[in-house]
Structures are given as structure tokens and as C-alpha cells.
Amino acid sequence: MRPYGWMLMLAAVVLVVDQAAKYWAVSALSNGERIVVIPELIQLRLLRNPGAAFSIGEGVTWVFTLVAAAAVAAILYVGRRLRSTAWTVVLGALLGGAFSHLLDRLFRAPGFAQGHVVDFIDYGGLFVGNVADIALTGSCALLVVLTLRDIPIGGVADKGSPSV
């Protein structure tokens, strides 16, 4: 299988795991229940986030819908040039997380293109996220490492100069 196919497969795994976890959270935690996983560090509790990280921009949910759609389109376009395993993982995780958030924005309440993202993993009261957020954060960290190490997406061109 080519790197683009692996990227799509990883994205599908992230998407399915995130949406399944959100489905569980909505059904199991909807009555305000909290489940302590690691005391003082991690608990599970349901929130519906109309904004971005830390609920920033709650009044402009439609903007985040457009941003997520643009991110998905850009990753699909750039992913066609993949030749690096590490970049395949980065773009696959980014695509899965962004697409899962896009689905929330498009199809969850309160309405089309204004949906709230389901968050349920509470990190010691600092913020509440979901599986897609873990994939997005981890892949962004790896993206920074790959960029700082000058590892190209498309492999190495002739004479050792990186191609993009």
C-alpha cells in the first residue's frame, strides 16, 4: 500500500475511535456523572464545546467548521506527495482528528455547521478534550520535530536537496 493509503487508513482509525468514544461519553456521562480515572489528574465528564481549545470563540462556531473543512482538504492535497513514514503518521492523525471535529461541527446539536464538539477527558481541571484532540496534539508535536529536523514530506531529491 502506498503512503497515501496508509495515511487514509490511520485517519479512518482515529475517526472511528474518536466517534465511538464520543458516542460512549454521550450515552454514559450525559447525566452529569464523573468517572475518576487517575485521582487529581484525569476524570471523565461530558462537555459540549462550541468553540476551539479552551472554549475560545464560542460565538463563531461556523468559522471552526470552515477551518476544519479547509484543514481536511489541505491534508488530502498535501498527502498525495507523501514518501515519509513519519509524515504519513503525522498527516493521518491530523486528518482523522480534523475530520472527526468537522463531523461534530456539521452534524451535532445545535445545528448544521454550528455543532458542538463532544469533549469528555478532563485533565485535572486544566482543560477537557477527546481522542481527536490527543491525535491532533500528538501529531502537531511530531510535525514540529520533523520540521526542525528538516525531514521532507516527499522524500529526498537528487544531490541530497529535500523535495517538498
Disulfide bonds with the S-S distance in Angstrom:
none
